[in-house]
Amino acid sequence: MRRRSRSVAPPHTPRRSRIVIACSKQACRTMQDAQIDFAADGSSATLHQMGHNATWPRIDDATAEQIRIALETRVQNQTATPGTEAALRSLIAGLASGTPNYDEMTSEMAKVTRDQLPGLQAGVTNFGSIRSVEFRGVSPTGWDMYEVKFQSGLVPWRIHLDEKGKIDGALVQPF
């Protein structure tokens, strides 16, 4: 598998702050351009991708360390986040019917889902009905990984819930 990297940052960003995305040739074909802007005062960073903007506040070192430890522990334990299987089943059913429950998603996830619904519905409909859902582990980034058996075969999914239990990310992606 050939790998390549691409630096993503606005021109005024210092070299040491550039973010590099590495991906396989196949994955890069489907990736959308992204840009990350850092606030001049260092208080936040904003991701601009696929017509959407997501802003994250800067956190202090102690908070960052707490997050790092929590993620490391979660990945080490390989235990599903409570509610992810039910959320995934509901999401797949909603996408297949063309009526996902947007109340189960963050506002950002709901917007992206609305924007992409025709393609998502077509893709999920092609899988057929769900036969089983099996937890396969926690990814290095903390997303729960599931293997969903459909009429048409096995499809790997990843899902993540925010601190309120709402879906803030879901994707079909190899483990």
N, C-alpha and C positions, 0 to 999 in steps of 0.2 A: 504494500500500500504506500503510495507516494504521499508525503506530507509536505505542506507548505505553510508558511506563516505570513500574516499580513498585519502591519501596524495600523491601529485604528486610533486616531486622535486628531483634534484640530491642529492646524499648522502652528499655532502659537504655544502649543503644549511643550514643555521642556522634554528632551529626549528621555530622561530617566522616568518620566511619568507616562510614557506611551504604553498602551495595552496591546499585547500581541495575541492574536487568535490563531491557533494552530488547528488544522483540520485535514481530513483526508480529501483526496481529489473529488470523490463523490459527494461528500458533505458540503464542500465549498460551492459546488454547483448550485445547491439549493439555498445557500445562505443569502441573506439580505444584507446590503450595505448598512453599516452602523457607524455612529460617531458618538464619542463621549466628550462632553464639555465639562471642565472643572471650573467652578465659581472662582472669580478672581481672589476672593477672600479665603478660599479653601474650605468654605462651609458645606459644600455639596458637590455632587457630580450628577450629570444628566445624560442618560442614554437616549439617543435619537435613532430609532430603527423602525422600518416599515410604517412610517407615518405616525408613530406613537412616541411619546416622551415619558420617560420614567426618571424621577429625581430621587436621589438618596442623600440623606444628611451625613455629614462627616461624623464619625464616632471617635471617642477617645480610646487610648490604648487598652485600658482596663476592660471596656465593653467589647472591644475587638477580641481580646484574649478570652473572655467569657464565651463569645460566639464560637471561637475556634475550638475551645474545649468541648462545648456542647455538640458541635458538628463531629469532632473526632470520636466522641463517645457514641454518638448515634450511628456513625459508620461502623465502628468497632462492634457494637451490639447487634447490628443488622436486624432491627425490630421495626415493623411497620408503624407509621404514625397512625394513631387511632382515627378512624374515619376515612382513610384514603381508599380502601377497597370500595366502600359504599359510594364515595364521591366519584370514583372512576366508573363504576357500573352506571350511576345516574348520568354522568357526562356522556358516556357512549350511547346510552339509550336516547338521551336528548338530542345528540347529534344525528343519530340514525333517523329519528322522527322529524328532525328539523325544528324542534322546540326545546332546546336546552334550558335548564333552569338557571337563569342568570343570577338569581338570588344566592346560588351556591358558589358564586365566583366573586373575586374582587372586581372592582369597577374596570380596571385595566384589562383583566382577563375577559370580562364580559364584552368589552368593546372589540377586542381582537377577535373573539369568537363570532360576534355579529358580522364583522367585516369579512370573515373568512368562511361563514356558514355554508354557502353553496358548495364549495370545494370540500369542506370537512364532511358535510352530509353525504356527498357522493362517495368519498373515500370509505367512510364507515359503513355505508350501505353495502358496498362491495364485499365487505368482510362476512356478511351474513349474521345470523343470530349468535349470541354468546353461549358457549357450551360450559366454560369454566373460567375462573380467574384465580391465578396463583401468585402469591407474593414471592419475589425472587431475590429481594435484598434491597439495600440502601446504596445509592450511587455515591461516589466520592464527594459530590456536591450536596448530598442530603436529600435527594429526591427518592421517593419510593419507586421501586421497579417491579412491574407485574408482567406476567405472561398471560395473555388473554387468548383462550382457545375459541375461535369462531368456527362457523361452518366451513369456511375456506382455509383454515389452518391457524397456526400460532402467530400471534402478533405481540411484540414487546411494547409496553407502554411505560412511561414515567409520569408521575404526578407529584405535585407539591401543594401543601396547604399552608396558608398563613397562620399567624398566631390566633386568629379567630375561627379557624377551621374552614375558611373559604378557599376554593381552588385559586391559586395564583400562578399555576403553570401546569401544563399537561402536554405530552408529546409522544409520538410513536417514534421509537429510536432503539436501535440494537443495543444490547447490554455491553 
